[in-house]
Amino acid sequence: MRYESSVTSLSWIPSEAIEGTTRLPFDVGMAHYDPPPPDELVSLDALREADRFRFANRLAAWIDVRANGEIAGAGYSGAGQIGSTTVRLGGVSHVFQAVALPDIQHDPEYGDGFVRFVQTAGGRTGMPAPRTVRRAPFIQWQAPLAWTTLTLTLYANGDAKSELIGASRFPRHWVYDNDGKLVNKSGLIDFNDWYRKSFGKQTPWGNNDSEAFVTVVETALERSLSRQLMSGAAKPKILKIDRGTSLVRQGEKGTYVYLILDGVVRVERDGQRLAEYGPGALLGERAHLEGGTRTSSLIAVTAARVAMVPGESLDREALEELSSGHRREDTGAS
């Protein structure tokens, strides 16, 4: 019996992911941010033709299992895909084709009733980017490398498990399972770190990967509320918080609701960790709904950016539904 499965990551540049002077090409319309990928992955080729991602890593694999449950063979059947960058100046546009590096496919790791596969895919982004170096000519026009490292474990009973275990700190990475369902997101973008360091030895092709901060996918309700928060009449205030900083503290007064734009935030009550949330999650609604006192603390696990608006600017029924879900999660965690 042959069992097959796959896991796919799509990497894209969200709005506001770049700061400082490097935003200039985006702000003047030369380069572009990417709209979020779809919640369901139907056709990777169609998304590539539509310029909807910067690169993709599709790890697909198979195992052959004998009637007695012994795994007789295994192999890879997927590969990476890399896109392009379109730069526009006035009425003229030019497409910079990105440069793919060879996929890194580790030898299948056989275990007791399973085989584990590990694949890294990525390359050099399409648009040349100047960076300073210590030797002549002191400036190199070479873009940093971007990548993801995925694992896929296939079991002799037909089950499969996948994980994003490594990724460049830029751009954003979304992960889809074998059925095309969005299952995970990278929780942290650090453009400056990526722009300075993602060359040569500081990449998987130089035997140095970066750990991925992975978060669960937000709900459809949160996506709806996020659109309200970012495009409603109340203009959101954007905050940057350092790792270890408290966004709100238990017992404080406050009715603002927070949307995590980047990074990972931990929820604590009475010093006990309840949950961790990443980009797309909405937090803080219970104080608005329940009298204005914070029922828990929100602490940055990584450096983070959040958007905040008064709770009354969002739909109350939707916030009540969101709050009921958070209550269930808090009870289960405790």
C-alpha positions as CSV (number, residue, x, y, z in Angstrom):
1,M,0.0,0.0,0.0
2,R,1.3,3.4,-0.9
3,Y,0.5,6.4,1.2
4,E,1.2,10.0,0.1
5,S,0.8,13.4,1.7
6,S,2.1,17.0,1.4
7,V,2.5,20.3,3.2
8,T,3.0,23.6,1.5
9,S,4.2,27.0,2.7
10,L,3.5,30.3,0.8
11,S,5.7,33.3,1.6
12,W,4.4,36.8,0.9
13,I,4.9,40.5,1.9
14,P,2.1,41.9,4.0
15,S,1.3,45.6,4.2
16,E,3.4,47.6,6.8
17,A,5.9,44.7,7.0
18,I,8.8,47.0,6.0
19,E,9.9,50.1,7.9
20,G,12.3,53.0,7.4
21,T,13.9,54.1,4.2
22,T,13.5,50.7,2.6
23,R,9.8,51.4,2.4
24,L,10.4,54.0,-0.3
25,P,10.0,51.7,-3.4
26,F,6.7,50.4,-1.9
27,D,5.4,53.9,-0.9
28,V,6.0,55.4,-4.3
29,G,4.5,52.4,-6.1
30,M,7.6,51.0,-7.6
31,A,7.3,47.7,-5.7
32,H,4.1,46.2,-4.2
33,Y,2.9,44.5,-1.1
34,D,1.0,41.3,-1.5
35,P,-2.7,40.6,-0.6
36,P,-3.1,37.8,1.9
37,P,-3.0,34.3,0.3
38,P,-6.3,32.5,0.3
39,D,-7.6,30.5,3.3
40,E,-7.7,27.4,1.0
41,L,-5.0,26.4,-1.3
42,V,-6.5,25.1,-4.5
43,S,-3.9,25.7,-7.3
44,L,-0.3,26.7,-6.6
45,D,0.3,27.2,-10.3
46,A,-2.7,29.7,-10.5
47,L,-1.4,31.7,-7.6
48,R,2.1,31.8,-9.1
49,E,0.7,33.1,-12.4
50,A,-1.3,35.8,-10.5
51,D,1.9,36.9,-8.7
52,R,0.3,36.1,-5.3
53,F,3.4,34.8,-3.5
54,R,7.2,35.4,-3.4
55,F,8.1,31.7,-3.1
56,A,6.5,28.4,-2.1
57,N,7.8,25.3,-0.5
58,R,5.8,22.2,-1.4
59,L,7.0,19.1,0.5
60,A,5.3,16.0,-0.9
61,A,6.4,12.5,0.0
62,W,5.3,8.8,-0.1
63,I,5.8,5.6,1.7
64,D,5.2,2.0,0.6
65,V,3.8,-0.2,3.4
66,R,3.8,-4.0,3.3
67,A,0.8,-6.1,4.5
68,N,2.5,-6.7,7.8
69,G,2.9,-3.0,8.4
70,E,6.6,-2.8,7.5
71,I,7.7,0.3,5.6
72,A,9.4,-1.0,2.4
73,G,10.3,2.3,0.8
74,A,9.9,6.1,0.8
75,G,10.7,9.2,-1.3
76,Y,10.1,12.8,-2.1
77,S,7.8,14.0,-4.8
78,G,7.5,17.8,-4.2
79,A,9.7,20.9,-4.7
80,G,10.0,24.6,-4.2
81,Q,8.7,27.3,-6.5
82,I,9.9,30.8,-6.6
83,G,8.1,33.8,-8.0
84,S,9.2,37.2,-9.3
85,T,9.1,40.9,-8.4
86,T,7.5,43.5,-10.6
87,V,8.9,47.0,-10.3
88,R,7.1,50.0,-11.8
89,L,8.3,53.5,-12.5
90,G,5.9,55.8,-14.2
91,G,4.4,53.9,-17.1
92,V,7.3,51.4,-17.4
93,S,7.5,48.1,-15.5
94,H,10.1,45.4,-15.3
95,V,9.9,41.9,-13.9
96,F,12.9,40.8,-11.8
97,Q,12.9,37.0,-11.8
98,A,13.9,35.6,-8.4
99,V,16.7,33.0,-8.2
100,A,15.9,29.7,-6.7
101,L,18.5,27.8,-4.8
102,P,18.6,24.0,-4.8
103,D,16.0,22.4,-2.6
104,I,17.6,20.8,0.5
105,Q,16.0,17.4,1.0
106,H,17.4,15.4,3.9
107,D,17.5,11.7,3.6
108,P,14.3,10.1,4.8
109,E,14.5,9.3,8.5
110,Y,13.1,5.8,9.3
111,G,11.5,5.2,12.7
112,D,9.3,2.6,14.3
113,G,6.3,2.7,12.0
114,F,7.0,6.1,10.4
115,V,9.3,8.0,8.0
116,R,10.2,11.7,8.5
117,F,11.0,14.0,5.7
118,V,12.7,17.5,5.9
119,Q,12.8,19.9,3.0
120,T,14.1,23.5,2.7
121,A,13.2,25.6,-0.3
122,G,13.7,29.3,-1.2
123,G,16.2,31.5,-2.8
124,R,17.1,35.1,-3.6
125,T,14.3,37.6,-4.0
126,G,13.9,39.1,-7.4
127,M,14.7,42.8,-6.9
128,P,18.4,43.7,-6.4
129,A,19.1,45.3,-3.0
130,P,22.2,47.2,-2.1
131,R,24.0,46.3,1.1
132,T,27.3,47.4,2.6
133,V,30.2,44.9,2.9
134,R,33.7,45.2,4.5
135,R,35.7,44.7,1.4
136,A,35.9,46.5,-2.0
137,P,33.7,47.6,-3.7
138,F,32.0,47.9,-0.2
139,I,28.5,47.7,-1.7
140,Q,27.0,44.6,-3.2
141,W,23.8,44.6,-5.3
142,Q,22.5,41.3,-4.1
143,A,19.2,40.5,-2.4
144,P,19.1,38.5,0.9
145,L,17.8,34.9,0.9
146,A,14.4,33.8,2.0
147,W,13.3,30.2,2.8
148,T,11.2,27.8,4.8
149,T,12.0,24.4,6.3
150,L,9.1,22.0,6.5
151,T,8.8,18.5,8.0
152,L,6.4,15.8,7.0
153,T,6.0,12.5,8.9
154,L,4.2,9.7,7.3
155,Y,3.0,6.7,9.4
156,A,2.5,3.1,8.4
157,N,-1.3,3.4,9.2
158,G,-1.7,6.2,6.7
159,D,-1.6,9.2,9.1
160,A,0.5,12.2,8.4
161,K,1.9,15.1,10.5
162,S,3.6,18.3,9.3
163,E,5.4,21.2,10.8
164,L,7.2,24.5,9.9
165,I,10.5,24.2,11.8
166,G,12.6,26.9,10.2
167,A,12.1,30.1,8.2
168,S,13.8,33.3,7.3
169,R,12.6,36.3,9.4
170,F,11.1,37.8,6.3
171,P,8.6,37.7,4.6
172,R,5.5,36.2,6.2
173,H,5.0,32.4,5.8
174,W,1.6,30.6,5.7
175,V,1.4,26.8,5.9
176,Y,-1.3,24.6,4.3
177,D,-2.0,20.9,4.9
178,N,-2.5,18.1,2.3
179,D,-6.1,19.2,1.8
180,G,-5.2,22.8,1.1
181,K,-6.4,24.0,4.5
182,L,-4.5,26.9,6.1
183,V,-3.2,25.5,9.4
184,N,-0.3,27.6,10.6
185,K,1.4,31.0,10.2
186,S,4.8,32.3,11.1
187,G,4.4,34.7,14.0
188,L,7.3,37.1,13.5
189,I,8.6,39.3,10.8
190,D,11.9,41.1,11.3
191,F,12.8,42.8,8.1
192,N,15.9,44.6,9.4
193,D,17.4,41.4,10.8
194,W,16.7,39.6,7.6
195,Y,18.1,42.3,5.4
196,R,21.3,42.4,7.3
197,K,22.0,38.8,8.0
198,S,20.4,36.4,5.5
199,F,23.4,35.7,3.4
200,G,25.9,32.9,3.0
201,K,26.6,31.0,6.3
202,Q,23.5,32.6,8.0
203,T,21.1,30.5,5.8
204,P,20.3,26.7,5.5
205,W,22.6,26.5,2.5
206,G,25.4,27.6,4.9
207,N,24.1,25.1,7.5
208,N,22.5,27.7,9.7
209,D,18.7,27.8,9.8
210,S,16.5,30.2,11.8
211,E,13.9,28.8,14.2
212,A,10.3,29.6,13.1
213,F,7.8,31.2,15.5
214,V,4.7,29.3,14.5
215,T,1.1,30.3,15.6
216,V,-2.3,28.8,15.0
217,V,-4.6,30.3,12.4
218,E,-7.2,32.9,13.6
219,T,-10.9,32.2,13.1
220,A,-13.2,33.6,10.4
221,L,-14.8,35.7,13.1
222,E,-11.4,37.3,14.0
223,R,-10.7,38.0,10.3
224,S,-14.1,39.8,10.1
225,L,-13.4,41.8,13.2
226,S,-9.9,42.6,12.0
227,R,-11.3,44.2,8.8
228,Q,-13.6,46.3,11.0
229,L,-10.7,47.3,13.2
230,M,-8.4,48.3,10.4
231,S,-10.9,50.0,8.1
232,G,-13.6,51.3,10.5
233,A,-14.4,54.9,11.5
234,A,-12.1,54.7,14.5
235,K,-8.5,54.9,13.1
236,P,-6.4,52.3,14.9
237,K,-3.3,53.3,16.8
238,I,-0.3,51.1,16.1
239,L,2.0,50.1,19.0
240,K,5.4,48.5,19.0
241,I,6.3,46.5,22.1
242,D,9.5,44.8,23.0
243,R,9.9,41.2,24.0
244,G,8.8,40.7,27.7
245,T,6.8,44.0,27.8
246,S,3.2,43.9,29.1
247,L,0.7,45.3,26.7
248,V,-2.0,45.2,29.5
249,R,-1.9,44.0,33.1
250,Q,-4.5,42.0,35.0
251,G,-6.6,44.3,37.2
252,E,-6.0,47.4,35.2
253,K,-8.8,49.5,33.7
254,G,-9.2,49.6,30.0
255,T,-11.6,48.9,27.1
256,Y,-9.3,48.9,24.1
257,V,-9.3,45.8,21.8
258,Y,-6.0,44.7,20.3
259,L,-5.2,43.1,16.9
260,I,-1.8,41.4,16.7
261,L,-0.1,42.5,13.4
262,D,3.2,40.8,14.0
263,G,4.8,38.8,16.8
264,V,3.6,36.5,19.5
265,V,1.6,37.6,22.6
266,R,1.1,35.5,25.7
267,V,-2.1,35.6,27.9
268,E,-1.5,35.1,31.6
269,R,-3.9,35.1,34.6
270,D,-2.5,35.1,38.2
271,G,0.9,34.3,36.8
272,Q,-0.3,31.2,34.9
273,R,0.2,31.0,31.1
274,L,-3.1,30.4,29.4
275,A,-2.4,30.7,25.7
276,E,-0.2,32.3,23.1
277,Y,-1.4,34.2,20.0
278,G,0.1,35.4,16.8
279,P,-0.8,37.7,13.8
280,G,-4.5,38.0,13.2
281,A,-5.6,37.3,16.7
282,L,-7.9,39.8,18.6
283,L,-7.4,40.2,22.3
284,G,-8.7,42.4,25.2
285,E,-12.4,42.3,24.4
286,R,-13.5,40.9,27.8
287,A,-12.6,44.1,29.7
288,H,-14.8,46.1,27.3
289,L,-17.7,43.6,27.7
290,E,-17.4,43.0,31.4
291,G,-17.0,46.4,33.1
292,G,-13.7,47.8,32.0
293,T,-11.3,45.7,34.2
294,R,-8.6,43.5,32.6
295,T,-9.2,39.9,33.5
296,S,-5.7,38.8,32.4
297,S,-2.3,40.2,31.3
298,L,-1.0,40.3,27.7
299,I,2.8,39.9,27.5
300,A,5.0,40.0,24.4
301,V,6.8,36.7,23.8
302,T,8.6,38.3,20.9
303,A,8.9,41.9,19.7
304,A,5.5,42.7,18.4
305,R,3.3,45.3,16.7
306,V,-0.4,45.6,17.6
307,A,-3.3,47.8,16.4
308,M,-5.7,49.1,19.1
309,V,-9.1,50.7,18.9
310,P,-11.8,51.4,21.5
311,G,-14.0,48.3,22.0
312,E,-17.2,50.3,21.3
313,S,-16.0,50.8,17.7
314,L,-16.5,47.1,17.0
315,D,-19.6,45.0,16.7
316,R,-20.7,44.0,20.2
317,E,-22.3,40.7,19.3
318,A,-19.2,39.6,17.4
319,L,-17.1,40.5,20.4
320,E,-19.3,38.5,22.7
321,E,-18.9,35.5,20.4
322,L,-15.2,36.0,20.4
323,S,-15.1,36.3,24.2
324,S,-17.0,33.0,24.6
325,G,-14.4,31.2,22.6
326,H,-11.6,32.8,24.8
327,R,-13.4,31.6,27.9
328,R,-13.5,28.0,26.7
329,E,-9.8,28.2,25.9
330,D,-9.0,29.7,29.3
331,T,-10.9,26.9,31.1
332,G,-9.2,24.2,29.1
333,A,-5.8,25.6,29.7
334,S,-6.2,25.9,33.4
